[in-house]
Amino acid sequence: MNTLKLAVFDVDGTLIDSREIIHRAMDRAFTRAGLGEMPYDRVRTIVGLELSEAIGRLAPADIGHERLLLLCNYYKEAFVEQRADPGFEEPLYAGALETLERLSDEGWLLGVATGKARRGLDIVFGHHGLHRYFQTLQTVDHGVGKPNPRMVLDAMAETGARPEETVVIGDTSFDMLMARSAGTTALGVSWGFHTADEIASGGAHEIHDSYDTLNGALSRFVPAGEEVSR
């Protein structure tokens, strides 16, 4: 059996520094709905979840279905408004592009598992020219989101990789829980939304503070059984 290596990346807080735009959009949505300001320290805890679930965790318990949908629409509108602002930025983290280029050159298969809808993913990937690096793009459009393992399982099915050949990289406990449930290696990164303690609570095998150390871990990654297959 040929041995593959698949790296499945989260997007927000892992590849893309979207902390400011996500917080601002959520704050505008709740303010527009008459629910007051939404502090960053609350918003950061739900990033990575599917939108309606994320907003449902922030909203009052008695919000009701129709008002929840309205909040989701306000959030999407606020996101679009920001992208139209002069000087808008949603930058890649330092080292992200170089890591994708290196892994691609070394023959890794690359994937995405994100709480974004495909439309939003295509916009940000199109802006940064990232589509060419990835063989599988898993979003919440076609099934349940994090921490359910569905997206990682679909990425493995699409690429032919096995759990022991797969690494999931993300900045939240949801990413780590997803990876663990799928039977893959879970590598946390601390520069995004969740704290190191929160990431560890999701079952991270390792937590990295920079792309330099993350690259070291990926360089050391040997799929189980690789030596035997050779």
Secondary structure, DSSP 8 states (H G I E B T S, - for coil): -----EEEE--BTTTB--HHHHHHHHHHHHHHTTS----HHHHTTTTTS-HHHHHHHHS-TT--HHHHHHHHHHHHHHHHHHHTSTT----B-TTHHHHHHHHHHTT-EEEEE-SS-HHHHHHHHHHHT-GGG-SEEE-GGGS--TTSTHHHHHHHHHHT--GGGEEEEESSHHHHHHHHHHT-EEEEESSSSS-HHHHHHTT-SEEESSHHHHHHHHHH---TTHHHH-
